[in-house]
């Protein structure tokens, strides 16, 4: 009695490749990319491991030359505060005299806004102090100072 020859099974991979490319396309089209930073800031280091909030964030950035930038994580908020020109930017350079008014307007629109300050490692402390005084005048007593984790 002769053994029957085994017939090999061939699996068509085309549908699986199609599904893979559909998923890849879906994720590429629905991903929200992180907006470009308004200024190059080298953060000071610390031991804190507190995580920054993910939403409802108002950020004040001070670069090493002392320029102050105000930014928001939500595009509708940026458009409401800065107008159509600020809609696509993560933040806009502002004068210290205008900072309080803009922050007040933003807090009226969204009372849940949390404030973070990103100060460059080499920036002048007086500018950071002025920003903190403006926060105090606007009755924003809770804010986070953003730092890099020390290694």
N, C-alpha and C positions, 0 to 999 in steps of 0.2 A: 504494500500500500504506500503510495507516494504522498508526501506532505503537500498540502495546498500552499501555494505561494501567497505571501502576505502582500496586500496592496497598501502602499504608503498613503497617508492622509495628508492632503495639502490644504493649508489654512490660508484663506485670502486675507491679507493684512490691510487692504485698501480702506475698508470702513473704519478701522481703528486709527489709521493715519489721518483720515478725514476728521474724525472726532477730535484728535489731538490738535490739529490746526484750527478747528473751530473754537476750542477752548483757549488756545493761545491768542487768537484774534479777539475773543471776548474779553480776556483779561487785559490785553493791551488797550482796548478801546474804553474800558471802564475804570482804569487806574487813574487816580488823581496824583499827579506828580507834585513833589514838594516844591513850593515856589522858591525862586532864587533869592538869596539873602540880599537885603538892601545895601549892606556895607560889609566889607571884610573885617571881621572882629575876631581877635585872638582872646579867648576867654581866660580869666584867671582860674587857677585850680583850687579844689577844695576836697574835703573828705565826704561831703554830703552825697547821699544816694537818693534823695527825694526826686521823684519823677515830675516833670512839668505837666501841666494839664494839656489835654489833647484838643479841646474845643473851647470856644468863648475866651480867646486869649488876645489881649492887647499888649503888644511888646514895644518897649522904648529901647532903642539901640543907640549907643554912644560909641563912635569910632575913635581911633587914636588921635585924630586931629580936633576932636571936640564937637563934630557935627552930630546932631540929634535926629533920629529917624523914628517915626511912629508907624507901627504896622498892626494889622489885624489878620487873624487866620481865616476869616470868612470873607469871600469876595463881595457879597451884598453890603457888608459893613464898610469895606474899603470904598466901594462906589458911593455909599451914602455920605461918608465923611470927606473923601477927597474929590468926589465928582467922577465923571466918566474917565478922566485921565488916570486916576489912581486905581481903576478897576483891575487892571492886569498886573500891577506891581504889588509886591509883598508889603511894601511900606514906602513912605515918602519922607523926604527931608523936611523938617519943620524948624521954625525958630522957637527958642525957649519961650518967648512972649506969647506965641500961639498955642503952645503945647497944652496949657491948662484948659483953654476953651475947647480944643479938639477932643480932649479926654472927657470933659464934661458932656459934650454932645454925644460922644460914643456911649457913655454910661447911661444917658437918658434913653438912647435907642435900645441898649441891652444892659440892664442892671446886673446881669450875671457875669459880666466881663471880669476876667482875672488878669491882673497886671504883672508883667515880668519885665525886668531890666537886664539888658545885655550890655555890659560895659567892657570895652577893650582893656586888656591887661595894662597897656601903656597910656590909657587915657588919663586926663587930668581929673583928680578927685573932685575938684570944685564943680565941674560940670555935672558929675553924678550927684553931688550934694544939691545942686540947683534943681535937678530933676526930682530928687526926693522931697525937696521943699515944695515944689509944685504939686506933687502927689498929696502932700499933707494939706495944702491949701484947698485942694479939690476933695478933701475928706476921703482919700484912698489910703487907708492905713495898713492894708494888707497887700503885700506884693512879694514877688520872688526875685532874688538875684541869681541870674543864670551863670553857672560855672562849669568847667570841665572836671571830670572825676580824676583825682590825683592817683597816679599808679605807682 
